[in-house]
Amino acid sequence: MRFILTGFNQDSGCRVFAFEQIAEDHARTACTVSADLALSRSYGIQIQELPLLCLHFLERNGDHSAAQDLIFSEEEMRACASERAAAKADAANRHKTARRHPAADLGAAWRAPRL
């Protein structure tokens, strides 16, 4: 099952994203996902990220047999924020390298030998 973003509109502090669901038999069904902009800002989610997050929400959500109006809830936003924080911490831990102490003959590789 695939989803295609067809557009969005603003509705009293919520951004409503319109998607088209394409089933295996190529039948198309309309579906919308509403996201509260104030909540998204409070969880550090930028407005540019919302369409992709709503798409992932639709893909994770269960049965899409009928046209649906779904809500990207605060729980979903909290989960996205915690996943982002965990990924950021993991990346920070991965980039830490062990510091080596300088050797006694530091710079000997490029200095001319003494005669």
Backbone as XML, in Angstrom:
<?xml version="1.0"?>
<chain id="A" units="angstrom">
  <residue number="1" name="MET">
    <atom name="N" x="0.837" y="-1.164" z="0.000"/>
    <atom name="CA" x="0.000" y="0.000" z="0.000"/>
    <atom name="C" x="0.890" y="1.238" z="0.000"/>
  </residue>
  <residue number="2" name="ARG">
    <atom name="N" x="0.558" y="2.190" z="-0.859"/>
    <atom name="CA" x="1.344" y="3.415" z="-0.981"/>
    <atom name="C" x="0.464" y="4.618" z="-0.688"/>
  </residue>
  <residue number="3" name="PHE">
    <atom name="N" x="1.129" y="5.701" z="-0.304"/>
    <atom name="CA" x="0.437" y="6.955" z="-0.051"/>
    <atom name="C" x="1.128" y="8.065" z="-0.819"/>
  </residue>
  <residue number="4" name="ILE">
    <atom name="N" x="0.319" y="8.973" z="-1.369"/>
    <atom name="CA" x="0.842" y="10.121" z="-2.108"/>
    <atom name="C" x="0.258" y="11.380" z="-1.478"/>
  </residue>
  <residue number="5" name="LEU">
    <atom name="N" x="1.129" y="12.328" z="-1.143"/>
    <atom name="CA" x="0.686" y="13.609" z="-0.613"/>
    <atom name="C" x="0.085" y="14.419" z="-1.752"/>
  </residue>
  <residue number="6" name="THR">
    <atom name="N" x="-1.165" y="14.834" z="-1.594"/>
    <atom name="CA" x="-1.833" y="15.588" z="-2.651"/>
    <atom name="C" x="-1.972" y="17.067" z="-2.323"/>
  </residue>
  <residue number="7" name="GLY">
    <atom name="N" x="-1.742" y="17.427" z="-1.068"/>
    <atom name="CA" x="-1.830" y="18.839" z="-0.707"/>
    <atom name="C" x="-2.055" y="19.005" z="0.786"/>
  </residue>
  <residue number="8" name="PHE">
    <atom name="N" x="-2.244" y="20.252" z="1.189"/>
    <atom name="CA" x="-2.528" y="20.554" z="2.586"/>
    <atom name="C" x="-3.314" y="21.843" z="2.662"/>
  </residue>
  <residue number="9" name="ASN">
    <atom name="N" x="-3.939" y="22.076" z="3.812"/>
    <atom name="CA" x="-4.566" y="23.355" z="4.095"/>
    <atom name="C" x="-4.458" y="23.646" z="5.584"/>
  </residue>
  <residue number="10" name="GLN">
    <atom name="N" x="-4.701" y="24.897" z="5.935"/>
    <atom name="CA" x="-4.597" y="25.347" z="7.314"/>
    <atom name="C" x="-6.000" y="25.419" z="7.886"/>
  </residue>
  <residue number="11" name="ASP">
    <atom name="N" x="-6.189" y="24.860" z="9.081"/>
    <atom name="CA" x="-7.509" y="24.872" z="9.701"/>
    <atom name="C" x="-7.355" y="25.170" z="11.186"/>
  </residue>
  <residue number="12" name="SER">
    <atom name="N" x="-7.496" y="26.435" z="11.558"/>
    <atom name="CA" x="-7.469" y="26.907" z="12.955"/>
    <atom name="C" x="-6.322" y="26.320" z="13.783"/>
  </residue>
  <residue number="13" name="GLY">
    <atom name="N" x="-5.110" y="26.597" z="13.385"/>
    <atom name="CA" x="-3.943" y="26.158" z="14.149"/>
    <atom name="C" x="-3.493" y="24.738" z="13.844"/>
  </residue>
  <residue number="14" name="CYS">
    <atom name="N" x="-4.185" y="24.070" z="12.954"/>
    <atom name="CA" x="-3.803" y="22.710" z="12.553"/>
    <atom name="C" x="-3.488" y="22.716" z="11.057"/>
  </residue>
  <residue number="15" name="ARG">
    <atom name="N" x="-2.524" y="21.939" z="10.703"/>
    <atom name="CA" x="-2.224" y="21.743" z="9.292"/>
    <atom name="C" x="-2.824" y="20.397" z="8.915"/>
  </residue>
  <residue number="16" name="VAL">
    <atom name="N" x="-3.667" y="20.386" z="7.892"/>
    <atom name="CA" x="-4.354" y="19.176" z="7.447"/>
    <atom name="C" x="-3.722" y="18.737" z="6.136"/>
  </residue>
  <residue number="17" name="PHE">
    <atom name="N" x="-3.077" y="17.569" z="6.165"/>
    <atom name="CA" x="-2.407" y="17.023" z="4.991"/>
    <atom name="C" x="-3.328" y="16.021" z="4.316"/>
  </residue>
  <residue number="18" name="ALA">
    <atom name="N" x="-3.507" y="16.173" z="3.006"/>
    <atom name="CA" x="-4.353" y="15.274" z="2.228"/>
    <atom name="C" x="-3.461" y="14.254" z="1.517"/>
  </residue>
  <residue number="19" name="PHE">
    <atom name="N" x="-3.802" y="12.996" z="1.679"/>
    <atom name="CA" x="-3.065" y="11.909" z="1.046"/>
    <atom name="C" x="-4.023" y="11.089" z="0.201"/>
  </residue>
  <residue number="20" name="GLU">
    <atom name="N" x="-3.464" y="10.413" z="-0.778"/>
    <atom name="CA" x="-4.205" y="9.447" z="-1.563"/>
    <atom name="C" x="-3.589" y="8.083" z="-1.320"/>
  </residue>
  <residue number="21" name="GLN">
    <atom name="N" x="-4.417" y="7.168" z="-0.877"/>
    <atom name="CA" x="-3.963" y="5.804" z="-0.624"/>
    <atom name="C" x="-4.147" y="5.001" z="-1.899"/>
  </residue>
  <residue number="22" name="ILE">
    <atom name="N" x="-3.080" y="4.309" z="-2.314"/>
    <atom name="CA" x="-3.157" y="3.478" z="-3.511"/>
    <atom name="C" x="-3.019" y="2.029" z="-3.070"/>
  </residue>
  <residue number="23" name="ALA">
    <atom name="N" x="-4.077" y="1.259" z="-3.274"/>
    <atom name="CA" x="-4.097" y="-0.142" z="-2.860"/>
    <atom name="C" x="-3.395" y="-1.010" z="-3.899"/>
  </residue>
  <residue number="24" name="GLU">
    <atom name="N" x="-3.274" y="-2.292" z="-3.581"/>
    <atom name="CA" x="-2.621" y="-3.239" z="-4.489"/>
    <atom name="C" x="-3.353" y="-3.348" z="-5.829"/>
  </residue>
  <residue number="25" name="ASP">
    <atom name="N" x="-4.685" y="-3.183" z="-5.812"/>
    <atom name="CA" x="-5.457" y="-3.259" z="-7.051"/>
    <atom name="C" x="-5.580" y="-1.886" z="-7.735"/>
  </residue>
  <residue number="26" name="HIS">
    <atom name="N" x="-4.745" y="-0.918" z="-7.314"/>
    <atom name="CA" x="-4.660" y="0.438" z="-7.859"/>
    <atom name="C" x="-5.898" y="1.278" z="-7.568"/>
  </residue>
  <residue number="27" name="ALA">
    <atom name="N" x="-6.700" y="0.864" z="-6.604"/>
    <atom name="CA" x="-7.828" y="1.680" z="-6.185"/>
    <atom name="C" x="-7.305" y="2.822" z="-5.319"/>
  </residue>
  <residue number="28" name="ARG">
    <atom name="N" x="-7.852" y="4.003" z="-5.521"/>
    <atom name="CA" x="-7.392" y="5.187" z="-4.786"/>
    <atom name="C" x="-8.452" y="5.623" z="-3.784"/>
  </residue>
  <residue number="29" name="THR">
    <atom name="N" x="-7.980" y="5.954" z="-2.585"/>
    <atom name="CA" x="-8.864" y="6.386" z="-1.512"/>
    <atom name="C" x="-8.270" y="7.632" z="-0.867"/>
  </residue>
  <residue number="30" name="ALA">
    <atom name="N" x="-9.114" y="8.620" z="-0.601"/>
    <atom name="CA" x="-8.649" y="9.857" z="0.029"/>
    <atom name="C" x="-8.507" y="9.660" z="1.530"/>
  </residue>
  <residue number="31" name="CYS">
    <atom name="N" x="-7.507" y="10.329" z="2.094"/>
    <atom name="CA" x="-7.225" y="10.213" z="3.515"/>
    <atom name="C" x="-6.591" y="11.528" z="3.962"/>
  </residue>
  <residue number="32" name="THR">
    <atom name="N" x="-6.918" y="12.009" z="5.161"/>
    <atom name="CA" x="-6.309" y="13.225" z="5.681"/>
    <atom name="C" x="-5.706" y="12.967" z="7.052"/>
  </residue>
  <residue number="33" name="VAL">
    <atom name="N" x="-4.663" y="13.723" z="7.354"/>
    <atom name="CA" x="-4.017" y="13.654" z="8.668"/>
    <atom name="C" x="-3.865" y="15.088" z="9.166"/>
  </residue>
  <residue number="34" name="SER">
    <atom name="N" x="-4.392" y="15.362" z="10.358"/>
    <atom name="CA" x="-4.299" y="16.685" z="10.960"/>
    <atom name="C" x="-3.184" y="16.709" z="11.983"/>
  </residue>
  <residue number="35" name="ALA">
    <atom name="N" x="-2.414" y="17.793" z="11.984"/>
    <atom name="CA" x="-1.325" y="17.958" z="12.944"/>
    <atom name="C" x="-1.424" y="19.347" z="13.566"/>
  </residue>
  <residue number="36" name="ASP">
    <atom name="N" x="-1.414" y="19.399" z="14.881"/>
    <atom name="CA" x="-1.475" y="20.657" z="15.623"/>
    <atom name="C" x="-0.106" y="21.334" z="15.565"/>
  </residue>
  <residue number="37" name="LEU">
    <atom name="N" x="-0.064" y="22.553" z="15.032"/>
    <atom name="CA" x="1.205" y="23.249" z="14.848"/>
    <atom name="C" x="1.827" y="23.694" z="16.172"/>
  </residue>
  <residue number="38" name="ALA">
    <atom name="N" x="1.006" y="24.072" z="17.140"/>
    <atom name="CA" x="1.541" y="24.492" z="18.444"/>
    <atom name="C" x="2.202" y="23.315" z="19.150"/>
  </residue>
  <residue number="39" name="LEU">
    <atom name="N" x="1.583" y="22.148" z="19.075"/>
    <atom name="CA" x="2.181" y="20.947" z="19.677"/>
    <atom name="C" x="3.474" y="20.568" z="18.972"/>
  </residue>
  <residue number="40" name="SER">
    <atom name="N" x="3.477" y="20.674" z="17.653"/>
    <atom name="CA" x="4.693" y="20.298" z="16.917"/>
    <atom name="C" x="5.854" y="21.208" z="17.296"/>
  </residue>
  <residue number="41" name="ARG">
    <atom name="N" x="5.584" y="22.498" z="17.474"/>
    <atom name="CA" x="6.656" y="23.409" z="17.888"/>
    <atom name="C" x="7.129" y="23.095" z="19.302"/>
  </residue>
  <residue number="42" name="SER">
    <atom name="N" x="6.212" y="22.707" z="20.180"/>
    <atom name="CA" x="6.612" y="22.414" z="21.559"/>
    <atom name="C" x="7.488" y="21.161" z="21.640"/>
  </residue>
  <residue number="43" name="TYR">
    <atom name="N" x="7.360" y="20.258" z="20.691"/>
    <atom name="CA" x="8.198" y="19.058" z="20.658"/>
    <atom name="C" x="9.391" y="19.205" z="19.713"/>
  </residue>
  <residue number="44" name="GLY">
    <atom name="N" x="9.623" y="20.405" z="19.200"/>
    <atom name="CA" x="10.787" y="20.656" z="18.363"/>
    <atom name="C" x="10.670" y="20.100" z="16.960"/>
  </residue>
  <residue number="45" name="ILE">
    <atom name="N" x="9.461" y="19.869" z="16.501"/>
    <atom name="CA" x="9.237" y="19.351" z="15.144"/>
    <atom name="C" x="8.999" y="20.542" z="14.226"/>
  </residue>
  <residue number="46" name="GLN">
    <atom name="N" x="9.820" y="20.669" z="13.211"/>
    <atom name="CA" x="9.670" y="21.777" z="12.283"/>
    <atom name="C" x="8.543" y="21.494" z="11.310"/>
  </residue>
  <residue number="47" name="ILE">
    <atom name="N" x="7.963" y="22.557" z="10.787"/>
    <atom name="CA" x="6.804" y="22.411" z="9.910"/>
    <atom name="C" x="7.154" y="21.668" z="8.620"/>
  </residue>
  <residue number="48" name="GLN">
    <atom name="N" x="8.434" y="21.759" z="8.188"/>
    <atom name="CA" x="8.852" y="21.068" z="6.972"/>
    <atom name="C" x="8.878" y="19.561" z="7.165"/>
  </residue>
  <residue number="49" name="GLU">
    <atom name="N" x="9.005" y="19.106" z="8.400"/>
    <atom name="CA" x="9.075" y="17.672" z="8.683"/>
    <atom name="C" x="7.704" y="17.015" z="8.787"/>
  </residue>
  <residue number="50" name="LEU">
    <atom name="N" x="6.679" y="17.810" z="8.992"/>
    <atom name="CA" x="5.350" y="17.250" z="9.244"/>
    <atom name="C" x="4.802" y="16.374" z="8.123"/>
  </residue>
  <residue number="51" name="PRO">
    <atom name="N" x="4.925" y="16.728" z="6.835"/>
    <atom name="CA" x="4.372" y="15.831" z="5.810"/>
    <atom name="C" x="4.987" y="14.441" z="5.845"/>
  </residue>
  <residue number="52" name="LEU">
    <atom name="N" x="6.295" y="14.361" z="6.018"/>
    <atom name="CA" x="6.949" y="13.052" z="6.059"/>
    <atom name="C" x="6.571" y="12.277" z="7.323"/>
  </residue>
  <residue number="53" name="LEU">
    <atom name="N" x="6.467" y="12.971" z="8.450"/>
    <atom name="CA" x="6.056" y="12.309" z="9.690"/>
    <atom name="C" x="4.619" y="11.791" z="9.579"/>
  </residue>
  <residue number="54" name="CYS">
    <atom name="N" x="3.747" y="12.572" z="8.943"/>
    <atom name="CA" x="2.366" y="12.120" z="8.747"/>
    <atom name="C" x="2.310" y="10.927" z="7.788"/>
  </residue>
  <residue number="55" name="LEU">
    <atom name="N" x="3.173" y="10.915" z="6.798"/>
    <atom name="CA" x="3.247" y="9.770" z="5.886"/>
    <atom name="C" x="3.668" y="8.511" z="6.637"/>
  </residue>
  <residue number="56" name="HIS">
    <atom name="N" x="4.691" y="8.628" z="7.477"/>
    <atom name="CA" x="5.122" y="7.472" z="8.283"/>
    <atom name="C" x="4.026" y="7.040" z="9.252"/>
  </residue>
  <residue number="57" name="PHE">
    <atom name="N" x="3.286" y="8.006" z="9.778"/>
    <atom name="CA" x="2.159" y="7.697" z="10.665"/>
    <atom name="C" x="1.108" y="6.881" z="9.921"/>
  </residue>
  <residue number="58" name="LEU">
    <atom name="N" x="0.805" y="7.259" z="8.689"/>
    <atom name="CA" x="-0.164" y="6.507" z="7.891"/>
    <atom name="C" x="0.337" y="5.095" z="7.593"/>
  </residue>
  <residue number="59" name="GLU">
    <atom name="N" x="1.624" y="4.980" z="7.282"/>
    <atom name="CA" x="2.184" y="3.664" z="6.968"/>
    <atom name="C" x="2.173" y="2.748" z="8.187"/>
  </residue>
  <residue number="60" name="ARG">
    <atom name="N" x="2.379" y="3.316" z="9.382"/>
    <atom name="CA" x="2.358" y="2.507" z="10.610"/>
    <atom name="C" x="0.939" y="2.174" z="11.056"/>
  </residue>
  <residue number="61" name="ASN">
    <atom name="N" x="0.013" y="3.061" z="10.734"/>
    <atom name="CA" x="-1.361" y="2.868" z="11.183"/>
    <atom name="C" x="-1.963" y="1.650" z="10.484"/>
  </residue>
  <residue number="62" name="GLY">
    <atom name="N" x="-2.912" y="1.018" z="11.127"/>
    <atom name="CA" x="-3.463" y="-0.254" z="10.648"/>
    <atom name="C" x="-4.285" y="-0.178" z="9.384"/>
  </residue>
  <residue number="63" name="ASP">
    <atom name="N" x="-5.524" y="-0.555" z="9.460"/>
    <atom name="CA" x="-6.415" y="-0.728" z="8.319"/>
    <atom name="C" x="-6.789" y="0.612" z="7.699"/>
  </residue>
  <residue number="64" name="HIS">
    <atom name="N" x="-6.657" y="0.708" z="6.381"/>
    <atom name="CA" x="-7.014" y="1.915" z="5.641"/>
    <atom name="C" x="-8.033" y="1.574" z="4.553"/>
  </residue>
  <residue number="65" name="SER">
    <atom name="N" x="-9.008" y="0.770" z="4.874"/>
    <atom name="CA" x="-9.944" y="0.319" z="3.850"/>
    <atom name="C" x="-10.935" y="1.405" z="3.442"/>
  </residue>
  <residue number="66" name="ALA">
    <atom name="N" x="-11.250" y="2.335" z="4.331"/>
    <atom name="CA" x="-12.202" y="3.395" z="4.005"/>
    <atom name="C" x="-11.518" y="4.756" z="4.138"/>
  </residue>
  <residue number="67" name="ALA">
    <atom name="N" x="-12.137" y="5.771" z="3.571"/>
    <atom name="CA" x="-11.594" y="7.118" z="3.688"/>
    <atom name="C" x="-11.578" y="7.517" z="5.155"/>
  </residue>
  <residue number="68" name="GLN">
    <atom name="N" x="-10.462" y="8.056" z="5.598"/>
    <atom name="CA" x="-10.312" y="8.347" z="7.017"/>
    <atom name="C" x="-9.774" y="9.746" z="7.224"/>
  </residue>
  <residue number="69" name="ASP">
    <atom name="N" x="-10.154" y="10.325" z="8.353"/>
    <atom name="CA" x="-9.593" y="11.575" z="8.827"/>
    <atom name="C" x="-8.876" y="11.251" z="10.120"/>
  </residue>
  <residue number="70" name="LEU">
    <atom name="N" x="-7.550" y="11.235" z="10.059"/>
    <atom name="CA" x="-6.749" y="10.855" z="11.209"/>
    <atom name="C" x="-6.104" y="12.082" z="11.845"/>
  </residue>
  <residue number="71" name="ILE">
    <atom name="N" x="-5.654" y="11.923" z="13.084"/>
    <atom name="CA" x="-4.995" y="12.994" z="13.816"/>
    <atom name="C" x="-3.619" y="12.531" z="14.242"/>
  </residue>
  <residue number="72" name="PHE">
    <atom name="N" x="-2.613" y="13.334" z="13.907"/>
    <atom name="CA" x="-1.240" y="13.091" z="14.351"/>
    <atom name="C" x="-1.174" y="13.622" z="15.778"/>
  </residue>
  <residue number="73" name="SER">
    <atom name="N" x="-1.333" y="12.721" z="16.736"/>
    <atom name="CA" x="-1.566" y="13.099" z="18.126"/>
    <atom name="C" x="-0.305" y="13.519" z="18.859"/>
  </residue>
  <residue number="74" name="GLU">
    <atom name="N" x="-0.509" y="13.996" z="20.087"/>
    <atom name="CA" x="0.608" y="14.397" z="20.937"/>
    <atom name="C" x="1.490" y="13.207" z="21.283"/>
  </residue>
  <residue number="75" name="GLU">
    <atom name="N" x="0.897" y="12.032" z="21.437"/>
    <atom name="CA" x="1.677" y="10.821" z="21.723"/>
    <atom name="C" x="2.640" y="10.512" z="20.574"/>
  </residue>
  <residue number="76" name="GLU">
    <atom name="N" x="2.174" y="10.653" z="19.344"/>
    <atom name="CA" x="3.027" y="10.422" z="18.174"/>
    <atom name="C" x="4.156" y="11.443" z="18.119"/>
  </residue>
  <residue number="77" name="MET">
    <atom name="N" x="3.831" y="12.702" z="18.422"/>
    <atom name="CA" x="4.858" y="13.745" z="18.413"/>
    <atom name="C" x="5.893" y="13.496" z="19.508"/>
  </residue>
  <residue number="78" name="ARG">
    <atom name="N" x="5.420" y="13.066" z="20.676"/>
    <atom name="CA" x="6.330" y="12.757" z="21.773"/>
    <atom name="C" x="7.254" y="11.603" z="21.389"/>
  </residue>
  <residue number="79" name="ALA">
    <atom name="N" x="6.700" y="10.600" z="20.722"/>
    <atom name="CA" x="7.512" y="9.460" z="20.269"/>
    <atom name="C" x="8.556" y="9.910" z="19.246"/>
  </residue>
  <residue number="80" name="CYS">
    <atom name="N" x="8.177" y="10.790" z="18.330"/>
    <atom name="CA" x="9.126" y="11.309" z="17.338"/>
    <atom name="C" x="10.242" y="12.097" z="18.019"/>
  </residue>
  <residue number="81" name="ALA">
    <atom name="N" x="9.877" y="12.916" z="19.004"/>
    <atom name="CA" x="10.879" y="13.718" z="19.706"/>
    <atom name="C" x="11.836" y="12.831" z="20.487"/>
  </residue>
  <residue number="82" name="SER">
    <atom name="N" x="11.317" y="11.779" z="21.119"/>
    <atom name="CA" x="12.200" y="10.890" z="21.883"/>
    <atom name="C" x="13.093" y="10.068" z="20.950"/>
  </residue>
  <residue number="83" name="GLU">
    <atom name="N" x="12.574" y="9.642" z="19.799"/>
    <atom name="CA" x="13.398" y="8.934" z="18.814"/>
    <atom name="C" x="14.510" y="9.840" z="18.301"/>
  </residue>
  <residue number="84" name="ARG">
    <atom name="N" x="14.178" y="11.099" z="18.062"/>
    <atom name="CA" x="15.172" y="12.054" z="17.577"/>
    <atom name="C" x="16.253" y="12.289" z="18.633"/>
  </residue>
  <residue number="85" name="ALA">
    <atom name="N" x="15.856" y="12.420" z="19.903"/>
    <atom name="CA" x="16.831" y="12.631" z="20.975"/>
    <atom name="C" x="17.733" y="11.412" z="21.129"/>
  </residue>
  <residue number="86" name="ALA">
    <atom name="N" x="17.164" y="10.207" z="21.015"/>
    <atom name="CA" x="17.963" y="8.983" z="21.120"/>
    <atom name="C" x="18.947" y="8.880" z="19.955"/>
  </residue>
  <residue number="87" name="ALA">
    <atom name="N" x="18.502" y="9.222" z="18.752"/>
    <atom name="CA" x="19.386" y="9.172" z="17.589"/>
    <atom name="C" x="20.501" y="10.200" z="17.707"/>
  </residue>
  <residue number="88" name="LYS">
    <atom name="N" x="20.175" y="11.375" z="18.240"/>
    <atom name="CA" x="21.195" y="12.408" z="18.421"/>
    <atom name="C" x="22.229" y="11.980" z="19.456"/>
  </residue>
  <residue number="89" name="ALA">
    <atom name="N" x="21.775" y="11.369" z="20.549"/>
    <atom name="CA" x="22.701" y="10.892" z="21.572"/>
    <atom name="C" x="23.567" y="9.756" z="21.038"/>
  </residue>
  <residue number="90" name="ASP">
    <atom name="N" x="22.970" y="8.875" z="20.259"/>
    <atom name="CA" x="23.721" y="7.770" z="19.662"/>
    <atom name="C" x="24.792" y="8.289" z="18.703"/>
  </residue>
  <residue number="91" name="ALA">
    <atom name="N" x="24.431" y="9.290" z="17.906"/>
    <atom name="CA" x="25.397" y="9.871" z="16.970"/>
    <atom name="C" x="26.527" y="10.571" z="17.724"/>
  </residue>
  <residue number="92" name="ALA">
    <atom name="N" x="26.196" y="11.229" z="18.808"/>
    <atom name="CA" x="27.233" y="11.908" z="19.598"/>
    <atom name="C" x="28.184" y="10.888" z="20.225"/>
  </residue>
  <residue number="93" name="ASN">
    <atom name="N" x="27.659" y="9.757" z="20.675"/>
    <atom name="CA" x="28.505" y="8.717" z="21.264"/>
    <atom name="C" x="29.381" y="8.048" z="20.209"/>
  </residue>
  <residue number="94" name="ARG">
    <atom name="N" x="28.870" y="7.918" z="19.007"/>
    <atom name="CA" x="29.622" y="7.274" z="17.945"/>
    <atom name="C" x="30.803" y="8.106" z="17.483"/>
  </residue>
  <residue number="95" name="HIS">
    <atom name="N" x="30.661" y="9.419" z="17.542"/>
    <atom name="CA" x="31.711" y="10.292" z="17.024"/>
    <atom name="C" x="32.808" y="10.585" z="18.040"/>
  </residue>
  <residue number="96" name="LYS">
    <atom name="N" x="32.653" y="10.150" z="19.257"/>
    <atom name="CA" x="33.707" y="10.360" z="20.239"/>
    <atom name="C" x="34.842" y="9.388" z="19.946"/>
  </residue>
  <residue number="97" name="THR">
    <atom name="N" x="36.036" y="9.926" z="19.861"/>
    <atom name="CA" x="37.192" y="9.076" z="19.614"/>
    <atom name="C" x="38.085" y="9.093" z="20.847"/>
  </residue>
  <residue number="98" name="ALA">
    <atom name="N" x="38.800" y="8.033" z="21.032"/>
    <atom name="CA" x="39.712" y="7.953" z="22.166"/>
    <atom name="C" x="40.900" y="8.870" z="21.895"/>
  </residue>
  <residue number="99" name="ARG">
    <atom name="N" x="41.262" y="9.622" z="22.887"/>
    <atom name="CA" x="42.408" y="10.522" z="22.737"/>
    <atom name="C" x="43.686" y="9.774" z="23.035"/>
  </residue>
  <residue number="100" name="ARG">
    <atom name="N" x="44.653" y="9.980" z="22.183"/>
    <atom name="CA" x="45.952" y="9.348" z="22.385"/>
    <atom name="C" x="46.900" y="10.366" z="22.985"/>
  </residue>
  <residue number="101" name="HIS">
    <atom name="N" x="47.723" y="9.907" z="23.864"/>
    <atom name="CA" x="48.720" y="10.782" z="24.459"/>
    <atom name="C" x="49.862" y="10.972" z="23.464"/>
  </residue>
  <residue number="102" name="PRO">
    <atom name="N" x="50.419" y="12.167" z="23.420"/>
    <atom name="CA" x="51.512" y="12.397" z="22.474"/>
    <atom name="C" x="52.731" y="11.550" z="22.836"/>
  </residue>
  <residue number="103" name="ALA">
    <atom name="N" x="53.367" y="11.061" z="21.821"/>
    <atom name="CA" x="54.560" y="10.232" z="22.013"/>
    <atom name="C" x="55.756" y="11.120" z="22.324"/>
  </residue>
  <residue number="104" name="ALA">
    <atom name="N" x="56.812" y="10.517" z="22.848"/>
    <atom name="CA" x="58.017" y="11.264" z="23.196"/>
    <atom name="C" x="58.719" y="11.791" z="21.953"/>
  </residue>
  <residue number="105" name="ASP">
    <atom name="N" x="58.604" y="11.067" z="20.841"/>
    <atom name="CA" x="59.279" y="11.487" z="19.614"/>
    <atom name="C" x="58.297" y="12.177" z="18.662"/>
  </residue>
  <residue number="106" name="LEU">
    <atom name="N" x="57.459" y="13.017" z="19.222"/>
    <atom name="CA" x="56.458" y="13.725" z="18.439"/>
    <atom name="C" x="57.120" y="14.575" z="17.366"/>
  </residue>
  <residue number="107" name="GLY">
    <atom name="N" x="56.734" y="14.412" z="16.132"/>
    <atom name="CA" x="57.268" y="15.179" z="15.024"/>
    <atom name="C" x="58.517" y="14.577" z="14.405"/>
  </residue>
  <residue number="108" name="ALA">
    <atom name="N" x="58.940" y="13.436" z="14.875"/>
    <atom name="CA" x="60.151" y="12.822" z="14.345"/>
    <atom name="C" x="59.984" y="12.373" z="12.899"/>
  </residue>
  <residue number="109" name="ALA">
    <atom name="N" x="58.796" y="12.178" z="12.461"/>
    <atom name="CA" x="58.566" y="11.687" z="11.106"/>
    <atom name="C" x="58.933" y="12.710" z="10.058"/>
  </residue>
  <residue number="110" name="TRP">
    <atom name="N" x="58.811" y="13.978" z="10.337"/>
    <atom name="CA" x="59.097" y="14.976" z="9.333"/>
    <atom name="C" x="60.367" y="15.784" z="9.603"/>
  </residue>
  <residue number="111" name="ARG">
    <atom name="N" x="60.998" y="15.545" z="10.697"/>
    <atom name="CA" x="62.260" y="16.244" z="10.989"/>
    <atom name="C" x="63.442" y="15.486" z="10.388"/>
  </residue>
  <residue number="112" name="ALA">
    <atom name="N" x="64.405" y="16.225" z="9.986"/>
    <atom name="CA" x="65.604" y="15.618" z="9.414"/>
    <atom name="C" x="66.417" y="14.968" z="10.532"/>
  </residue>
  <residue number="113" name="PRO">
    <atom name="N" x="67.020" y="13.850" z="10.246"/>
    <atom name="CA" x="67.825" y="13.199" z="11.280"/>
    <atom name="C" x="69.053" y="14.040" z="11.624"/>
  </residue>
  <residue number="114" name="ARG">
    <atom name="N" x="69.434" y="14.021" z="12.866"/>
    <atom name="CA" x="70.622" y="14.781" z="13.312"/>
    <atom name="C" x="71.871" y="13.978" z="13.039"/>
  </residue>
  <residue number="115" name="LEU">
    <atom name="N" x="72.854" y="14.640" z="12.584"/>
    <atom name="CA" x="74.130" y="13.963" z="12.300"/>
    <atom name="C" x="75.144" y="14.188" z="13.360"/>
  </residue>
</chain>
